[in-house]
């Protein structure tokens, strides 16, 4: 085997070309399924607050502002976790940090079930959020670096589609289990899936693209050889396609301390401004509204069971929403799909708010809610497909992590702002505020965004 200088690797002879030429088989799909399953469990833990916030608020006698602070607490953990995990994953590798993240959210969920006071519940939600914040950018990096460019956008969008599935699963679990085991029992039950970390450890390889960018060329070659053997086995021994040049770019291992600075140099500053603004305003609007959906329905006069049921029904539209976005990402492109999803979210968030504020017929409330969630989850699919494509391998997790972290700042502020604004403006004002946030995010993408559809990651790093 030809040896290379560990600091500089020619991509023409390296990992990217070998991975990109591989057909998509059940082996890569297995890796994707393992990551997506962990993502599903994570999403259930995050989404559960939408369905139990009303019960917690009633048990502790919380005001709207206090309930908003509780709902926001996990996002504080996510803000910290996403920023730290991205840098750790670019320094130590994707796989070990991904496994640690699962342990954090598992322990955090377990402790939430035993919280003696609302103060401790907030502390444990921060711990849980820290683990969730760690997991998201790393999962994105692993999938984007394993799946070939021609399939990458669709699979990243489908990965995010496990969020609405997890959200709906959390709602269904709450609907049936809340009367029997209460919100504490639900948090304890959601800690159990953290043992899935052992499945990740067994089946998910370290990203060979990351190994190569870190100068660990021999290990990268070994991992790619293993992937090639597994793919060939799935092809029942048929020869693999020949290796074609992906790019003549030079991938250099950069100093570890310089990773954050790299987000603002070499032409990446424009992309960083765009992604940070996009994530902040999109998540400010999204979490400001969805975290309160169940509680807002209760304040409109619906009992707890019915509010949970209607929230689940509304959330079902997220499934065709992310499927449509996954198709449109490859058929139309990242930028226009992102703008469409954000503007659609804005329009139907505003209409839903008007329906809720005027006590419109239930069919109108549910109808506008379905359309709102359709575009919400389409938006999520684009965010997660688009972001990791904008940075080179050496800083991909750092870039995705800080974008997610800035987004969690919006997540942190959103529910709290709603809690403070709701008594003064009512539901109409709350949803109008969310709509404005989505419009700002769409404008940022249109003005500053670049198109990445169908291009190898190495070409996008130019």
C-alpha positions in Angstrom: 0.0 0.0 0.0 1.3 3.4 -0.9 2.1 5.5 2.1 1.2 9.2 2.3 2.4 12.2 4.2 -0.1 12.2 7.2 -0.5 16.0 7.0 -1.4 16.2 3.4 -3.6 13.7 1.5 -4.4 13.8 -2.2 -8.2 13.3 -2.4 -7.8 12.0 -6.0 -6.2 8.8 -4.5 -8.0 8.9 -1.2 -11.1 8.1 0.7 -13.6 10.3 -1.1 -13.2 8.8 -4.5 -13.4 5.2 -3.1 -16.6 6.0 -1.1 -18.3 8.0 -3.8 -18.1 5.2 -6.4 -19.7 2.6 -4.1 -23.3 1.7 -4.9 -25.8 2.1 -2.1 -26.4 -1.3 -0.5 -28.0 -2.7 2.6 -24.7 -2.2 4.4 -24.7 1.6 4.2 -28.5 1.4 4.9 -27.7 -0.6 8.0 -25.4 2.2 9.3 -28.0 4.7 8.4 -30.7 2.7 10.3 -28.6 2.5 13.4 -28.0 6.3 13.4 -31.6 7.0 12.6 -32.9 4.8 15.4 -30.7 6.6 17.9 -32.1 9.8 16.4 -35.6 8.5 16.9 -35.1 7.8 20.6 -33.4 11.2 21.0 -36.4 13.0 19.3 -38.8 11.3 21.6 -37.0 12.6 24.7 -37.0 16.1 23.2 -40.6 16.1 22.0 -42.1 14.7 25.1 -42.2 18.1 26.8 -44.8 19.2 24.3 -47.2 16.6 25.6 -46.4 16.7 29.4 -45.8 20.4 29.9 -49.5 21.0 30.8 -49.4 18.2 33.4 -46.1 19.5 34.9 -47.5 23.0 34.9 -50.6 21.9 36.8 -48.7 19.7 39.3 -46.2 22.4 40.3 -48.6 25.3 39.9 -46.4 27.1 37.4 -47.2 30.4 35.8 -46.9 30.8 32.0 -43.5 32.4 32.3 -42.2 29.6 34.6 -43.5 26.9 32.3 -41.8 28.6 29.4 -38.5 28.6 31.3 -38.9 24.9 32.1 -39.7 24.1 28.4 -36.6 26.1 27.4 -34.2 24.4 29.9 -33.3 21.4 27.7 -32.3 23.9 24.9 -29.7 25.5 27.2 -28.1 22.0 27.4 -28.4 21.5 23.7 -26.8 24.9 23.0 -23.7 23.9 25.1 -23.7 20.2 23.9 -23.9 21.0 20.2 -21.0 23.5 20.3 -18.8 21.3 22.4 -19.6 18.0 20.6 -18.8 19.4 17.1 -15.3 20.4 18.2 -14.8 17.1 20.1 -15.9 15.1 17.0 -13.6 17.0 14.7 -10.7 16.3 17.2 -11.4 12.8 18.5 -13.7 11.3 15.9 -17.4 10.9 15.2 -18.1 7.5 16.8 -16.8 7.9 20.4 -18.5 11.3 20.9 -21.8 10.0 19.4 -21.8 7.1 22.0 -21.1 9.5 24.9 -24.0 11.7 23.8 -26.4 8.8 24.2 -25.3 8.1 27.7 -25.9 11.8 28.7 -29.4 11.9 27.4 -30.3 8.5 28.9 -29.1 9.5 32.4 -30.7 12.9 32.1 -34.1 11.4 31.2 -33.9 8.9 34.1 -33.1 11.7 36.6 -36.1 13.8 35.3 -38.4 11.0 36.4 -37.1 11.4 40.0 -36.8 15.2 40.1 -38.0 16.3 43.6 -38.8 19.9 42.5 -39.2 22.0 39.4 -35.8 23.4 40.0 -34.1 20.0 39.9 -36.3 19.1 36.9 -34.9 22.0 35.0 -31.3 21.0 35.9 -31.9 17.4 34.7 -33.6 18.7 31.5 -30.4 20.7 30.9 -28.3 17.5 31.3 -30.7 15.6 28.9 -30.5 18.5 26.4 -26.7 18.4 26.6 -26.7 14.8 25.4 -29.2 15.6 22.7 -27.3 18.6 21.5 -24.2 16.5 21.2 -25.9 13.8 19.1 -27.5 15.9 16.4 -24.4 17.4 14.6 -22.4 14.2 14.9 -25.2 12.0 13.5 -25.4 14.4 10.5 -21.6 14.2 10.0 -21.5 10.4 10.0 -24.4 10.0 7.5 -23.1 12.8 5.2 -19.6 11.3 5.1 -20.7 7.7 4.5 -23.6 8.1 1.9 -22.5 8.9 -1.7 -23.3 12.4 -3.0 -26.1 11.3 -5.3 -28.1 9.9 -2.3 -26.8 12.2 0.4 -29.5 14.8 0.5 -32.3 12.3 0.5 -30.9 10.3 3.3 -30.1 13.3 5.4 -33.6 14.5 4.9 -35.0 11.1 5.8 -32.8 11.0 8.9 -34.4 14.2 10.1 -37.8 12.6 9.2 -37.2 10.4 12.3 -37.8 13.6 14.3 -41.6 13.8 13.5 -41.8 10.0 13.9 -40.2 10.3 17.3 -42.4 13.3 18.1 -45.6 11.4 17.2 -44.3 8.3 19.1 -43.8 10.5 22.1 -47.4 11.8 21.8 -48.8 8.3 21.4 -46.9 7.1 24.4 -48.1 10.1 26.5 -51.7 9.5 25.4 -51.7 5.9 26.6 -49.2 6.0 29.5 -49.8 9.4 31.1 -53.0 8.3 32.9 -51.2 5.1 34.2 -47.7 6.1 35.1 -47.7 9.9 35.0 -45.1 12.2 33.5 -42.4 10.9 35.8 -42.9 7.3 34.6 -42.7 8.5 31.0 -39.3 10.1 31.5 -38.0 7.0 33.2 -39.3 4.8 30.4 -37.6 7.0 27.8 -34.2 6.5 29.5 -34.2 2.8 28.6 -33.3 3.2 24.9 -29.9 4.7 25.9 -28.6 1.1 26.0 -28.8 1.3 22.2 -25.3 2.7 22.5 -24.0 -0.9 22.3 -25.6 -1.3 18.9 -23.9 1.9 17.7 -20.6 0.6 19.1 -20.9 -2.6 17.1 -22.2 -1.6 13.7 -21.2 2.0 13.1 -17.6 2.5 11.8 -15.5 5.6 12.4 -15.9 8.1 9.5 -13.0 7.3 7.1 -13.2 10.8 5.7 -12.6 12.2 9.2 -9.7 9.7 9.7 -8.1 10.9 6.5 -8.6 14.6 7.3 -6.9 13.9 10.7 -3.9 12.5 8.9 -4.7 8.9 10.1 -4.4 7.6 6.5 -3.6 3.9 7.4 -6.7 3.7 9.6 -8.8 5.4 6.9 -7.6 2.9 4.3 -8.5 0.1 6.6 -12.0 1.3 7.3 -12.7 2.0 3.6 -11.4 -1.5 2.8 -13.8 -2.9 5.3 -16.7 -0.9 3.9 -15.8 -2.0 0.4 -15.7 -5.6 1.4 -19.1 -5.3 3.1 -20.6 -3.6 0.0 -19.1 -6.3 -2.3 -20.6 -9.0 -0.1 -24.0 -7.3 -0.5 -23.4 -7.3 -4.3 -22.9 -11.1 -4.0 -19.3 -10.9 -5.2 -19.8 -8.6 -8.2 -16.9 -6.2 -8.9 -17.1 -2.7 -7.5 -17.2 0.2 -9.9 -13.7 1.7 -10.8 -12.4 4.5 -8.7 -12.9 7.9 -10.4 -11.4 11.2 -9.4 -13.7 13.2 -7.1 -11.5 16.3 -6.8 -7.9 17.4 -7.1 -8.2 19.4 -3.9 -5.7 18.9 -1.2 -7.1 18.0 2.2 -4.9 19.3 5.0 -4.9 18.4 8.6 -5.4 21.8 10.4 -4.3 22.6 14.0 -7.0 21.6 16.5 -7.2 25.0 18.1 -7.9 26.6 14.8 -11.1 24.7 14.0 -13.5 27.5 15.2 -11.4 30.2 13.4 -11.7 28.1 10.2 -15.4 28.8 10.2 -14.6 32.5 9.5 -11.7 32.1 7.0 -11.0 30.7 3.6 -14.4 31.8 2.2 -16.5 30.2 4.9 -17.6 33.4 6.7 -20.6 34.0 4.4 -21.8 30.4 4.9 -21.3 30.6 8.6 -23.4 33.9 8.8 -26.1 32.3 6.7 -26.3 29.0 8.7 -26.2 30.7 12.1 -28.9 33.2 11.1 -31.0 30.4 9.5 -30.8 28.1 12.5 -31.5 30.9 15.0 -34.6 32.3 13.4 -36.0 28.9 12.3 -35.7 27.3 15.7 -36.8 30.5 17.5 -40.1 30.2 15.5 -40.4 26.5 15.6 -39.8 25.8 19.3 -41.5 28.9 20.4 -44.7 27.5 18.9 -44.6 23.7 19.1 -43.4 23.4 22.7 -46.6 25.3 23.6 -49.0 23.5 21.2 -50.5 21.2 23.8 -50.6 23.9 26.6 -52.1 26.4 24.2 -54.9 24.0 23.2 -55.6 23.5 26.9 -55.7 27.2 27.6 -58.2 27.4 24.7 -60.5 25.1 26.6 -59.6 21.6 25.6 -58.9 19.0 28.3 -55.5 17.4 28.6 -56.4 14.2 26.8 -58.0 16.0 23.9 -55.2 18.5 23.6 -52.6 15.7 23.4 -54.8 13.8 20.9 -55.2 16.9 18.6 -51.5 17.7 18.8 -50.7 14.1 17.7 -53.1 14.4 14.8 -51.6 17.7 13.7 -48.1 16.3 13.9 -49.0 13.4 11.5 -48.6 15.9 8.7 -44.9 15.9 9.5 -44.4 12.5 7.9 -45.5 13.5 4.3 -43.8 16.9 5.0 -40.3 15.4 5.4 -40.9 12.9 2.6 -41.8 15.6 0.2 -38.8 17.7 1.3 -36.5 14.7 0.8 -37.7 14.3 -2.8 -37.6 18.0 -3.5 -34.1 18.4 -2.1 -32.7 16.3 -5.0 -35.3 17.3 -7.6 -35.2 21.0 -7.1 -32.2 21.9 -4.8 -31.4 22.9 -1.3 -31.9 26.7 -1.5 -35.4 26.8 -3.1 -36.6 23.9 -1.0 -35.4 25.6 2.2 -37.1 28.9 1.2 -40.3 27.2 0.3 -40.5 25.3 3.6 -39.8 28.4 5.7 -42.3 30.6 3.8 -44.9 27.8 4.0 -44.2 27.5 7.8 -44.7 31.3 8.1 -48.0 31.4 6.3 -49.7 28.5 8.1 -48.3 29.5 11.5 -50.0 32.8 11.1 -53.3 31.2 9.9 -53.2 28.6 12.7 -52.7 31.4 15.2 -55.7 33.3 13.8 -57.8 30.1 14.0 -56.8 29.5 17.6 -57.4 33.1 18.7 -60.8 33.3 17.2 -62.0 29.9 18.4 -62.6 28.8 14.8 -64.3 25.5 14.2 -62.1 22.5 15.1 -61.8 21.4 11.5 -60.2 24.7 10.6 -57.9 24.6 13.6 -56.7 21.1 12.7 -56.5 21.8 9.0 -54.3 24.8 9.4 -52.3 22.9 12.0 -51.7 20.0 9.6 -50.4 22.4 6.9 -48.2 24.1 9.5 -46.6 20.9 10.6 -46.2 19.7 7.0 -43.9 22.7 6.3 -42.3 22.6 9.8 -40.9 19.2 9.3 -40.0 19.9 5.7 -38.0 22.8 7.0 -36.2 20.5 9.5 -35.3 18.1 6.7 -33.7 20.8 4.7 -31.8 22.3 7.7 -30.2 18.9 8.5 -29.4 18.0 4.9 -28.0 21.4 3.9 -25.8 22.4 6.9 -23.1 19.6 6.9 -22.6 20.1 3.1 -21.4 23.6 3.6 -18.1 22.8 5.4 -15.0 20.6 4.7 -14.5 17.4 6.6 -11.9 18.9 9.0 -14.5 21.3 10.4 -17.8 19.7 9.4 -18.9 18.7 12.8 -17.7 22.0 14.3 -19.6 23.9 11.6 -22.8 21.8 12.1 -22.3 21.9 15.9 -22.1 25.6 16.2 -25.0 26.2 13.7 -27.1 23.8 15.9 -25.8 25.6 19.0 -26.9 29.0 17.7 -30.2 27.4 16.8 -30.6 26.1 20.3 -30.2 29.7 21.5 -33.3 30.4 19.5 -34.9 27.3 20.9 -34.0 28.5 24.4 -35.5 32.0 23.8 -38.6 30.9 21.9 -40.6 29.1 24.6 -39.6 31.7 27.2 -40.6 34.6 24.9 -44.0 32.9 24.2 -44.6 32.5 28.0 -44.0 36.3 28.5 -45.8 37.5 25.3 -48.9 35.2 25.6 -50.7 37.1 28.4 -50.4 40.4 26.5 -50.9 39.4 22.8 -52.9 36.2 23.0 -52.3 33.2 20.7 -52.6 35.4 17.6 -49.6 37.5 18.6 -47.6 34.4 19.5 -48.0 32.8 16.1 -47.5 36.0 14.2 -44.1 36.4 16.0 -43.3 32.8 14.9 -44.3 33.6 11.3 -42.0 36.7 11.2 -39.1 34.5 12.4 -39.6 32.1 9.5 -39.7 34.9 7.0 -36.4 36.3 8.2 -34.8 32.9 8.0 -36.1 32.5 4.4 -34.7 35.9 3.4 -31.2 34.9 4.8 -31.1 31.7 2.7 -32.2 33.5 -0.5 -29.6 36.2 -0.1 -26.6 34.3 1.3 -27.2 30.6 0.5 -25.2 28.5 -2.0 -26.6 25.5 -3.8 -25.1 22.1 -2.9 -27.3 19.6 -4.7 -25.6 16.5 -6.1 -22.0 17.7 -5.5 -19.4 15.7 -3.7 -18.4 17.1 -0.3 -14.9 17.7 -1.4 -16.1 19.8 -4.4 -18.2 21.9 -2.0 -15.1 22.6 0.1 -13.5 24.5 -2.7 
